[in-house]
Amino acid sequence: MPDPGNKRLAVHWKSERKVMWLTVLVIGGIHLAALSALDPAYYSRSGLVLGVVIYFVAGMLGITMCFHRLLTHRSFQTFKWMEYFLTFCGVLALQSGPMQWVAQHRIHHKEADDEPDPHSPLVTFLWAHVGWLFVTMPGCHAYGEYCRFAKDLDRDPVQRFFDRHFFWIWVAFAALVYFAGELWGGLGASWLVWGVFVRQVALWHATWFVNSATHLWGYRNYRTDEESTNSWWVALIVFGEGWHNNHHADQRSAAHGQRWFEVDITYYLIRLMGAAGLAWSINEPSRRVVARRIDIMVDEEALRAADERRTAPAGRAMGAPATGVLRTQTDPTIPVEVPQMPSAAEAYEAALKAAADAKEAAARALQHAAEAIRHKQQGAIEAADQAAKELLERAKDLGMAAVEQAKYAAAQAAEFSTQASAFAAGAKERAAGLARHFAEKSRELAQEAFEAASRAADEVGEAFQGIGRPVITSTI
């Protein structure tokens, strides 16, 4: 169980948050409608079965598999038509549109159990469980604000459609359930109560427990930089999402359960989809992360990998500091797409440019960090007026954006380095030596770029500690 001690959080930007009365009305109204289930006249066996089935469809296929593991963390890949079908299932859970859901969850990972976290239980349990849903979130509530946290989805017109019209899709589905029940045998009211309202309330509270209970009660496999825990009963009702500490330690893993008793049926279904050819590139738990488990140590090979990760600068660039505390990732879903170069020389030139871009962005990030440190030393954060604080927050935006640009350019350099290596492997005789030289040099450049991005990320994170407004994506 985590030990937060006396740590308590205030509501981030509380003075600027406003109650969303429409959300209060919808959530409150559905809860009241679900109370109709207490009247035996509305009960039917088919209505109960329908509610259970849609609970699985909306909860497991929609929220845990699609919104969380596919859209937010890209733990696996699938066909676009399958992604859209799963997104439709997620919309049936009525937990906002896919873009807003993804954006808020990425902010949670970046700022977990710190003040900008939208739903930390270190404020209060009730705030994390449901209270945060009823107020606006400055910076990530309106579409024009939160779309920057989900750029990969914002580029997809279908995902934008789901995000814009999720509520009316849910209403249309509820109407379809009612009319289908009437056609089945005059059971429209029963199917609506059990298949829509009761199911909706049950699924809401089950998934809300991931925000509240799994940051308060349970055990921890990993020392992470927030208070996440593993909870067996939450994992049971939300299909494996309760192994939350495992997830925070290794966010891109499709498997949240790791020990023999940590059952994760969402992951099992993803593996089944993989066997059927419907999913691929399924991310397994990182051996280097697993080697840091608190409960037991794994095999010697994994321990050696962990040692290499602790001592190698490139390892720190990927978010595994030498302290043994696993830090949250910063927008791990930005796709790195580079063109195929026609020769080793051109791949080398591309790697050279990308590495230079990474170093330049890292330098910009360090400049912003130095400026913040200077202001902090002068007591600007505590004593300055609102205008000065806003300047610091803007500096944080620019600093974190520069870090992301450095990471992205460094990843591009690595991709071009891989191309140069492929040319070297395929080259013959006299050209082989030159190709190998290009490949080796480009690898060195990519490594230097990663080291620069890593140093910038560490210094920016330290410089902007305590400064508001979460930023997890760059302006790329």
N, C-alpha and C positions, 0 to 999 in steps of 0.2 A: 504494500500500500504506500502511496506517495506520502511524503512528509513536508507539506508546504509551510509548516510552522505557523507563524502569525501572518503570513502573506495574505493580503486581501487586495482586490482590484477595484478601481472605480469604473464606472461605465464610460468608455471612451467617447469624448465629445458629447457628454450628456446634455449640455446646455443647448446643443444644436439638433438634438434628436426630437422628432415629433411623433405623436401617436398616430398610427395608421388605423383609423376607425373602421375602414372597410375590411381589413384583415381581422380585426377584433370581431366584427360582425359575422364574417364567414366562418372563422374557426369556432366562435361561440355558438353560432347557429347550428353547425354540424354536430357539435357536442350535444346540444339540446335535442336535435332530431334523433341522435343515437339512443337517447333515453326511451324512445318509443319501443325499443326492444324489450323493455320491462313488461310491456303489455303482451300477454300470450296470443292475442288476436293477430299479431304481426309475425309470429314465429312460423316457420316452415322448414322442413329438413332441406329442401332444395335451396332455400335462401341462405341457410347456414353454410351449406357446401359451396355455394357460389361465393360467399364472403371469404371463405378459406382459400379458394382457388385464386381469387383476385388479390388477396393478401400476398400470396406467393408471387403472382405475376408482377404486381406493382412494386412489391417490396424487394424481392430477390432479383428478378430480371431487370426491373426498372431502376431502383435506387442503388442497391449494393453492387450489382454487376455493371450497370450502364453508367449512371450519373457518377458513381464513385470510382470504380476501378477502371472503367473504360474512358470516360470523358475527362475526368479530373486528372487521373494519374497515368493514363495510357499504359496500363499494366499488360494489355494484350491488344492484338489487332483483329479486326474482323471485316467482313464486307460492308460497304456503305448501306446497302439495303437492310442488313442485320442491325447496324448501328441505329438506323432510323426506327426500325421496329422496336428495339430495346428502349430508345428514347421515348417513343409513344407509351410504352409500359411505364416508364418513369413519370410521365406527365399524369398518369392515373393516380399517382401517389399524392398529388396536389401539394407539392413542396417547392413551389415556384418553378419557373422555366429552367431548362438545362443550363443556360449561360449564367444566370444569376446563382443557381445552386453551385456550379463549378467555381465561380468567382469567390463566393463566400467561403467555400471549403478550402480553396488555395490560400486565402487570407488567414484562415484558421491555422493552417500548417505553418505559414510564415511567422505568425505572431502568437503561436499557441501559448495560452496561459500568461500572456502579457497584456497590457491594457488595450491595445487595438484589436485583440481577439474578439470576434463578434459574440461568442457565446462561451466564455470561460466560467466554470462554476466557482472560481475564486472570487467572483462578484457575489453571487448567491446560487444555490442549487436551482431555485425557481427561475432565476434569470437565464441560466444556461439551458434549462429544460424547455422553456416556452416563452419567457418574458421578452427575450431579444427579438422575437418574431413580430412583436406588436409595434415596434418603433422603426423609424427610418435610420439608415446607416450612412452618414455623410461620406461621400467618396466612393461608395459601391452599392447604391440603391437604385438610382435611375439608370436606365440602359446606357446612356452616354458616359456614365461613370464606371459601371462594372464591366462593360465590354472590354476594357483594357486589361482586365484580369483573366480574360478567356478569349484571347485573340485567335486561337486555333479554331474555336467554334464560331466566332464572329465572321470568319471568312466563309462559312457554310450557310447559304440561304435557307436550307431546310431547318437547320438548328435555330436560326433566327426566327423562323416561322413558329416553331414549337415554343420558343421563349416568349414570343409576343402573344400567343393565343392559348397558352397552356390552360388557363382557367375555363375558357369556353369549350375547349376539347373535353375537359373533365365534366362540365355540365352536360354536353351532348352525350357522353358515355353514360352518365347517370340516367338521362332520359331513355337511352337505348335499353338499359337494364330494366327500367320500369315497364316499358312497352313489351319487352321480351317476356317478362314475368306475367303480364296480362295475357299474352298469347299462349303461354305455357299452361295456364289454368286459372286465370284470375288472381295471380299471386304478385301482381306488380308492386303493391305496397310492401309486401314482405321482402321481396328481392331488393327493393330500394333501401329498406331499413337495414337489412343484414348484409346485402352485397355491396352497398355504398356507404351508408352512414356509420354503422358499427365497425365495418372493416376499416374505414378511413380513420376513425378515432384510434383504433387499436394500432394501426400502422404508424400513425403520427407519434404516439407515445413511445412505441418501441424504438423508432429511429431517434427520437429526441433523447432517449437514454444514452445514446452514444456520445452526445454532447455533454451530458450532465454526469451520469453515473461513472462512465469510463474515464473521467478525470478526477474522480474522488475515491472510489472504492475498488479494490481488486489487488492483484499482484503485478509485479513488473519483471519482465525478462531482461530489460535493457535500461541503462542509465541514459535517459534522453534529457534534453534541455527544457522539458515541460513536465506536467504531472500526469501524463497518460497512463492508464492501467489496462490490464486484461481482466475481463469479467465473463465468466462462463454463462451466466443467465442472460446477459445482454447478447452474447454470441448466439445463444439458442433462439432468441426471438427475432434477431435480425440477421440470421443466415451467415454467421461468422464475423460480422463487423465488431463484435465485442472484444476481439483480440486486438485492442486499440494500441496498446504499447508496442506490440510487434509491428503494427502498421506505421506508427510514427518513427520507429527506428529504421524501417526499410519501406518507404512509401510507394515505390514503384513495383514492389512485389505483388503479383496477383494472389499469392497465398498469404493470408493473415494468420492463420493457425500454423504453428511450427512444432510444438511438442505433440506427443502421441494422443493426448486427450483433448487437444485444441481443435475440435471439429469445425470445419469451414466448408459448408456445403456449396457456397457460391464458388469457391475455388474448384471443388470437385466438378461442378457443372461446366466451368470454363475448360477444365481438362477434357471433359466429355465432348464439348464443342470442338476442341482441338483434334481429338481423335476422329471426329466426323468431318473434319476439314472446314469447319465454320469459324475457327479461331487459330491464330498463329502468333509467333513472337511473344509467347506467354512468359512473362518475367517471373523467374523463380527467386526464392529468397537468396540474397547475396551471401556467399560463404564468408566473406570478410565481415559482414554485419553479424551473421550468426555466431561467428567466433568470439564475439563480444558478449554473448549471453551471460547473464549473471548466474543462472542456476547451475549449469554444467559447462564444461569446455568440450568442444567437439574434437575431431581428429587432428592429428599433428599437422597435416597439410593445411587445414583451415587456420590453425594457429600460426603457421609460418606466413600464410597470406595476410593474417591480421597484423603480424609484426612488420611485414613489408609496407602495409598500408599506413601504419603508425609512423614509420620513419621516412617514407618517400614523400617529397613535396607534392608530386602529382596526386597522391592519395588525399592530401589535405584539400586539394582543389576540388575534390569530389565530395567534400563535406564530412570527413572523418578526422577530427583533430586528435593530436597526440594525447590529450587528456583522457581519452576513453569515453567522453560524453558525446553521444551521437546528436548532431545538430539537424534541424529541419532543412529540407532542400528548398531551393529557390526556383519556383516555376520549372519543374523538371520536364515539362511537356513540350517545350518549344522545339519544333521539328528542325533538324539540321539537314537541309537539302542543298547539295552542291552539284554543279554540272560535271559531266565526265570529260576530263581533259584528254586530248588526243595523243599526248606524249608525256614522258617523264619530265622533260624540261618545263613544259607548261604547267604540269601538276606542281612542280617545285616552285615556279613563279607564283602560282595561286596560293600555295602554302605560305610563301614568304609574305605576300600581301595580307593574308588573313592574320598571320602572326603579328605583323606590324600594327594592324588595326586593333588587335587584342591588347597589345602593349599600350597603344595610344589611349584606348578606352580605360584601361587600368590606371594610367597616369591621371586621366581626368577624374576618376573616382577618388584617387588619393588627394587630389587638389581640393575636392569638395569635403573630404574627411578632415583635412588640415584646417579648412575654414571653420568647420563645426567645432573642432577641438579648441581653436582660438576663442570662439564665442563662449564655449562652455567654461574655459578657464577664466573668462571675464564674468562669469555668473549670468550669462545672457538668458539661459533657459529659465532660471528661477526668477530673475528680476526684470527681464525685458518686457516691453509692452507687446501687445498682440501682433503688431506689424513685424517686430523682430522675430517673434516665434514663427510667424508664417514664412519669413525668409529662411529660417532654419529648416522648416519642413520642406520648403521648395528645394533646398540644398540636399535634403535626404532623397527626394524624388530623383534629382539629377545624379546623385552619387550611386544610388542603387541601380538606376537605369544604365549608368556607365559600367557597373559591375556585370550586369546581365549582357551588355554588348561585348564586354571582354570575354565572358564565358562562351558566348555564341561564336565569336570570331575564333577563339581558341579551338572550339569544336570543329569549325570549318577547316582550320589548319590541320587538325588531326585527320579529317576525312581526305583532304588532298594528299596528306602524307601517306595514307593507305593506298591511294591511287598510284603514287610514285613507287611505293613498294611493290605493287602489282606489276608495274612496268618493269621494275628491276628483276622480278622473278621470271618474267617472260622474255627478257632481253638475252641476246646471244653474243658470244665472243667479245669483239671490241666495244660494242655498245653497252655490254653488261656492266663494265666498270663505271662508266658515266652514270648509268641509271641507278646503280647502287649508291653512288655519291649523292645524287639528288634525293634518293629515298632517305638516306641517313641524315642528311642535312635538314630535310623537311621535318623529320621526326624530332630533331633537336629544337627546331623552331617552334613546333607545336608544344613541346615540353616547356620551353621557356614561356610561351604564351600562357599555358595553364598555371605555371608558377606565378606569373604576374597577376593573373586574374584571382588566384587564391590569396595572395598577399593583399590585394585591393579589397577583396571581400572581407577578410578578417579585420582590416583597419577601418573600413567603412562601417562594419557592424559594431565595432567598439566605439567609434566616434559618434555614431548616431543613437547609441543606447539611450532610451528614455525620450527620444524625440518622436512626436506623434505621427500619425498617418501612415498606415502600412503600405508598402510598395513591394510587389513581388514580380512585376513584369517590367520589361524594358520598353524602349520606344522603337525597337527593331521593326 
